[in-house]
C-alpha cells in the first residue's frame, strides 16, 4: 500500500459534509491533497455494513479515515477494518466539542486523559502498519495554557507511535456545545501551534482553523509542516484546483471539463445504484463561488435537479462557463 503522500495540504474531516460523494468530487479537482472522511464513531464502524466501498477508497488516494471512540480494543478493530478497506492513515478525533462527543466521552474531552489517548494510539500502532494522526485543539476552557498542550502532545507521542498532530488553533469551550460556535467564538492562537513545532521539531505538525486563502497557506507553511482547511474549501471548492499548482507545484493542469465529465459519469452510475442526484450535486453547488452570477447558477442547478431536467444538458452549460476564455473568474482569491 502506498503511503508516500504529502502532508502539505489536507481537507478537514467535516461531519455531514465530507461523505464519499464529496470526497470523489474533491479528488477530481486535486491529485495531491490528503482527504479525510467525516468523523466515524467506533460503534458505527463496528455495527454498520458497507460504510465505504473499496473502489471509493482506492480512487480517492491519498485518503485517511477519522475515528472517534475511547475504547482501545474497539479502536484497534476499527483500524483493522479500515486498513483492509485500503485507507492510508488512521486519524483519531480528539477535538470534537459537541454535546454528543462529551456525553460519549470522546472527542476533545479526551485531551484531559492523555494516558487513555496514548493507549488508543498504541492499540492502532500494534494492529496496522499505516500512519496514525491525532486531531486536537490547543486546549479547553478548563486547561488552555501552552505548557499543558505541550505536555499532552509529549505524553501521547511517547515511543513515536504517533508523530503527526493536526492542531485546531482554538481552545474548545466545553460549555458551548455547538461545534459551529466552537469554530468561531474562541480566539485563534496560531503562535501555540508554531511553538509546538519549534519545541518538538521531530513531530509533523499540521495547522487548522480560520485559514481562508492560498497566501495564508504559504505563510503558515513557513512555520509548520502542513495546513488543513475545511469550511473554506466547501464554500469555494475550486480553490483545490489552484492549490495543485500554487502549493504542490503540480505542473500538469487539471482539466475542469474532464473533471465535470467524470462527475457526470459518476452521477449516472450512482443514480442507477439508487442514490439521489441531490446528495451528490449538493457538494458542487459552490463551483461558481467567484462568478458574478453565482447565486443564480446555484438556484438553476437546484431547479434542474428538483424538476428532473436533463443533467447532461446542465453539465454542457456548466462546461461552457469553464472554457478557456471564461475560466479566469475563479482565479481571484
C-alpha positions as CSV (number, residue, x, y, z in Angstrom):
1,X,0.0,0.0,0.0
2,X,1.3,3.4,-1.0
3,X,1.8,5.9,1.9
4,X,4.3,8.3,0.5
5,X,1.8,11.2,0.3
6,X,2.4,14.8,1.2
7,X,1.3,16.4,4.4
8,X,1.5,19.9,2.9
9,X,-2.2,20.4,2.5
10,X,-5.4,18.5,3.5
11,X,-9.1,18.9,3.6
12,X,-10.6,18.6,7.1
13,X,-13.0,15.9,8.2
14,X,-16.4,17.6,8.3
15,X,-19.4,15.7,9.7
16,X,-22.3,15.5,7.2
17,X,-20.1,17.2,4.5
18,X,-17.1,15.1,3.6
19,X,-19.2,12.0,2.6
20,X,-18.0,9.6,-0.2
21,X,-19.7,11.8,-2.9
22,X,-18.0,14.9,-1.7
23,X,-14.6,13.2,-1.5
24,X,-15.0,11.9,-5.0
25,X,-15.7,15.4,-6.3
26,X,-12.7,16.8,-4.4
27,X,-10.4,14.2,-5.9
28,X,-11.3,15.3,-9.4
29,X,-10.0,18.8,-8.5
30,X,-6.8,17.7,-6.7
31,X,-4.4,14.8,-7.0
32,X,-2.1,15.6,-4.1
33,X,-4.4,16.9,-1.3
34,X,-4.8,14.5,1.6
35,X,-8.5,13.9,2.1
36,X,-10.2,12.9,5.3
37,X,-13.6,11.1,5.8
38,X,-16.1,12.7,8.1
39,X,-15.9,11.6,11.7
40,X,-17.0,7.9,12.3
41,X,-17.6,6.6,15.8
42,X,-16.2,3.2,16.6
43,X,-19.8,2.0,17.3
44,X,-20.9,3.0,13.9
45,X,-17.9,1.4,12.2
46,X,-18.3,-1.9,14.1
47,X,-22.1,-2.2,13.6
48,X,-22.6,-0.8,10.1
49,X,-22.1,-2.6,6.8
50,X,-20.9,-1.1,3.6
51,X,-19.9,2.3,5.0
52,X,-17.3,2.6,2.2
53,X,-16.6,0.7,-1.0
54,X,-13.0,-0.4,-1.6
55,X,-13.2,1.2,-5.1
56,X,-14.2,4.6,-3.5
57,X,-11.2,4.4,-1.2
58,X,-8.8,3.3,-4.0
59,X,-10.0,6.1,-6.3
60,X,-9.5,8.7,-3.5
61,X,-5.8,8.1,-2.7
62,X,-4.4,9.5,-0.5
63,X,-7.3,9.3,2.0
64,X,-7.5,9.0,5.8
65,X,-10.3,7.8,8.0
66,X,-11.2,9.7,11.1
67,X,-12.3,7.6,14.0
68,X,-13.8,8.7,17.3
69,X,-14.0,6.5,20.4
70,X,-12.5,5.8,23.8
71,X,-12.0,2.0,23.9
72,X,-8.6,0.7,22.7
73,X,-10.0,-2.7,21.7
74,X,-12.7,-1.1,19.6
75,X,-10.3,1.4,18.1
76,X,-8.0,-1.5,17.1
77,X,-10.8,-3.4,15.5
78,X,-11.9,-0.4,13.5
79,X,-8.3,0.3,12.4
80,X,-8.0,-3.3,11.2
81,X,-11.2,-2.9,9.1
82,X,-10.0,0.5,7.7
83,X,-6.6,-1.0,6.8
84,X,-8.3,-3.9,4.9
85,X,-10.5,-1.3,3.1
86,X,-7.4,0.5,1.9
87,X,-7.2,3.7,3.9
88,X,-3.8,5.3,4.0
89,X,-4.0,6.8,7.5
90,X,-5.9,6.4,10.7
91,X,-6.9,9.7,12.4
92,X,-8.1,10.0,15.9
93,X,-10.6,12.7,16.7
94,X,-9.6,14.3,20.0
95,X,-11.0,17.7,19.1
96,X,-14.8,17.5,18.7
97,X,-16.5,19.6,21.4
98,X,-20.1,18.6,20.6
99,X,-22.7,17.5,23.2
100,X,-22.7,14.0,21.6
101,X,-19.0,13.7,22.0
102,X,-19.0,14.9,25.6
103,X,-21.8,12.5,26.5
104,X,-20.0,9.7,24.8
105,X,-16.7,10.6,26.4
106,X,-14.8,11.0,23.2
107,X,-13.5,14.0,21.2
108,X,-11.9,16.9,22.9
109,X,-12.7,15.8,26.4
110,X,-10.0,13.2,25.9
111,X,-7.5,16.0,26.0
112,X,-7.9,15.7,29.7
113,X,-7.0,12.0,29.5
114,X,-3.5,11.7,27.8
115,X,-2.9,8.2,29.2
116,X,-6.1,6.9,27.6
117,X,-5.2,8.7,24.3
118,X,-1.8,7.0,24.4
119,X,-3.4,3.6,24.8
120,X,-5.7,4.3,21.9
121,X,-2.7,5.2,19.7
122,X,-0.8,2.2,20.9
123,X,-3.6,-0.2,20.1
124,X,-3.7,1.1,16.5
125,X,0.1,1.1,16.1
126,X,0.3,-2.6,17.0
127,X,-2.6,-3.6,14.8
128,X,-2.0,-1.9,11.4
129,X,1.2,-0.8,9.6
130,X,-0.1,2.6,8.4
131,X,0.5,6.1,9.8
132,X,-1.5,7.4,12.7
133,X,-2.5,11.0,13.3
134,X,-4.4,12.8,16.0
135,X,-6.6,15.9,15.6
136,X,-6.7,18.1,18.7
137,X,-7.5,21.6,19.9
138,X,-4.9,23.9,21.6
139,X,-6.8,23.2,24.8
140,X,-10.1,23.5,26.5
141,X,-11.7,26.2,28.7
142,X,-10.5,24.0,31.7
143,X,-6.9,23.7,30.6
144,X,-5.6,26.1,28.0
145,X,-2.0,27.2,28.8
146,X,0.8,26.3,26.4
147,X,2.6,24.0,28.8
148,X,-0.5,21.8,29.2
149,X,-0.7,21.5,25.4
150,X,3.0,20.6,25.1
151,X,2.8,18.1,27.9
152,X,-0.3,16.4,26.4
153,X,1.5,16.0,23.0
154,X,4.7,14.8,24.6
155,X,2.8,12.1,26.6
156,X,0.7,10.8,23.7
157,X,3.6,10.9,21.2
158,X,5.7,8.7,23.5
159,X,7.7,6.0,21.7
160,X,6.8,7.7,18.4
161,X,3.8,5.6,17.9
162,X,2.1,8.7,16.6
163,X,4.2,11.6,15.2
164,X,1.6,13.6,13.4
165,X,-0.7,16.1,15.1
166,X,-3.3,18.2,13.4
167,X,-3.9,21.2,15.7
168,X,-7.0,23.4,15.5
169,X,-5.6,26.7,16.8
170,X,-8.6,27.4,19.1
171,X,-9.5,26.1,22.5
172,X,-12.7,24.2,22.8
173,X,-15.1,25.7,25.3
174,X,-16.9,22.7,26.7
175,X,-19.7,25.0,27.9
176,X,-20.5,25.8,24.3
177,X,-21.9,22.5,23.0
178,X,-22.4,23.8,19.4
179,X,-19.5,22.8,17.2
180,X,-20.4,25.7,14.9
181,X,-20.0,28.2,17.7
182,X,-16.8,26.5,18.8
183,X,-15.3,27.1,15.4
184,X,-15.5,30.9,15.7
185,X,-16.0,32.2,19.3
186,X,-12.7,31.2,21.0
187,X,-9.9,33.3,19.6
188,X,-7.4,31.8,17.2
189,X,-3.9,31.4,18.6
190,X,-1.5,30.2,15.8
191,X,1.5,31.0,17.9
192,X,0.8,28.0,20.1
193,X,0.9,25.7,17.1
194,X,4.1,27.4,15.8
195,X,5.8,27.0,19.2
196,X,4.9,23.3,19.3
197,X,6.7,22.7,16.0
198,X,9.7,24.7,17.3
199,X,9.8,22.9,20.6
200,X,9.0,19.4,19.2
201,X,10.7,19.5,15.8
202,X,10.6,15.7,15.3
203,X,6.8,15.8,15.1
204,X,4.7,16.5,12.0
205,X,2.6,19.5,12.9
206,X,-0.4,20.5,10.8
207,X,-2.2,23.8,11.5
208,X,-6.0,24.1,11.2
209,X,-8.6,26.8,11.9
210,X,-9.7,30.0,10.2
211,X,-7.4,29.7,7.2
212,X,-9.0,31.2,4.0
213,X,-6.5,31.8,1.3
214,X,-3.5,30.5,-0.6
215,X,-1.5,33.4,0.7
216,X,-2.3,32.3,4.3
217,X,-1.4,28.7,3.5
218,X,2.0,29.8,2.3
219,X,2.6,31.9,5.3
220,X,1.7,29.1,7.7
221,X,4.0,26.6,5.8
222,X,6.9,28.8,6.8
223,X,6.3,27.7,10.5
224,X,4.7,24.2,10.3
225,X,4.7,21.1,8.1
226,X,1.2,21.4,6.7
227,X,-2.1,23.2,6.5
228,X,-5.7,21.8,6.8
229,X,-8.7,23.7,5.6
230,X,-12.4,22.7,5.9
231,X,-15.3,25.0,5.5
232,X,-13.5,27.4,3.2
233,X,-12.9,24.5,0.7
234,X,-16.6,23.5,0.9
235,X,-17.6,27.2,0.3
236,X,-15.1,27.5,-2.6
237,X,-14.2,24.0,-3.9
238,X,-12.3,25.3,-6.9
239,X,-9.7,26.6,-4.5
240,X,-8.4,23.0,-4.7
241,X,-7.7,23.4,-8.4
242,X,-5.3,26.3,-7.7
243,X,-3.7,24.6,-4.7
244,X,-2.4,21.9,-7.0
245,X,-0.1,24.4,-8.8
246,X,0.4,27.0,-6.0
247,X,1.1,24.7,-3.1
248,X,2.1,21.3,-4.6
249,X,3.8,22.9,-7.7
250,X,1.9,20.3,-9.8
251,X,2.9,21.2,-13.4
252,X,0.1,19.3,-15.1
253,X,-3.1,21.4,-15.0
254,X,-6.2,19.6,-14.1
255,X,-8.8,19.8,-16.9
256,X,-12.0,21.1,-15.4
257,X,-14.1,19.9,-18.3
258,X,-12.7,16.4,-17.8
259,X,-13.5,16.8,-14.1
260,X,-17.1,17.6,-14.8
261,X,-17.3,14.8,-17.3
262,X,-16.2,12.3,-14.7
263,X,-18.7,13.7,-12.3
264,X,-21.5,13.2,-14.8
265,X,-20.5,9.6,-15.3
266,X,-20.3,9.2,-11.5
267,X,-23.8,10.7,-11.0
268,X,-25.3,8.4,-13.6
269,X,-23.8,5.4,-12.0
270,X,-24.8,6.4,-8.5
271,X,-28.4,7.1,-9.7
272,X,-28.6,3.6,-11.1
273,X,-27.5,2.4,-7.6
274,X,-30.4,4.2,-6.0
275,X,-28.7,7.3,-4.8
276,X,-30.4,10.7,-5.3
277,X,-28.7,13.2,-7.5
278,X,-29.1,16.0,-5.0
279,X,-27.0,14.0,-2.5
280,X,-24.1,14.2,-4.9
281,X,-24.5,17.5,-6.6
282,X,-25.1,19.4,-3.3
283,X,-21.3,19.3,-3.0
284,X,-20.9,21.1,-6.4
285,X,-23.3,24.0,-5.7
286,X,-20.4,26.3,-4.9
287,X,-18.4,25.8,-8.1
288,X,-19.4,29.3,-9.2
289,X,-18.1,30.9,-6.0
290,X,-16.3,33.8,-7.7
291,X,-18.8,34.1,-10.6
292,X,-20.8,37.4,-10.7
293,X,-24.0,35.3,-11.1
294,X,-23.1,32.6,-8.6
295,X,-26.4,32.7,-6.7
296,X,-28.4,32.4,-10.0
297,X,-26.3,29.4,-11.0
298,X,-26.8,27.7,-7.7
299,X,-30.5,28.2,-7.9
300,X,-30.5,27.0,-11.5
301,X,-28.7,23.8,-10.6
302,X,-31.1,23.1,-7.8
303,X,-34.0,23.8,-10.2
304,X,-32.7,21.3,-12.7
305,X,-32.2,18.6,-10.0
306,X,-35.6,19.0,-8.3
307,X,-37.5,19.2,-11.6
308,X,-35.6,16.3,-13.1
309,X,-34.3,18.2,-16.0
310,X,-31.7,16.6,-18.3
311,X,-28.5,16.6,-16.2
312,X,-26.3,16.0,-19.3
313,X,-27.6,19.4,-20.7
314,X,-26.9,21.0,-17.4
315,X,-23.3,19.9,-17.5
316,X,-23.0,21.1,-21.1
317,X,-24.0,24.6,-19.9
318,X,-21.6,24.4,-16.9
319,X,-18.7,23.4,-19.2
320,X,-19.3,26.5,-21.4
321,X,-18.7,28.7,-18.4
322,X,-15.4,27.0,-17.8
323,X,-13.9,27.2,-21.3
324,X,-10.6,29.0,-21.8
325,X,-12.0,32.5,-22.4
326,X,-14.2,32.4,-19.3
327,X,-12.2,30.5,-16.7
328,X,-10.3,33.3,-15.1
329,X,-13.1,34.3,-12.8
330,X,-12.2,31.7,-10.2
331,X,-8.6,32.6,-10.0
332,X,-9.3,35.6,-7.8
333,X,-8.5,34.7,-4.2
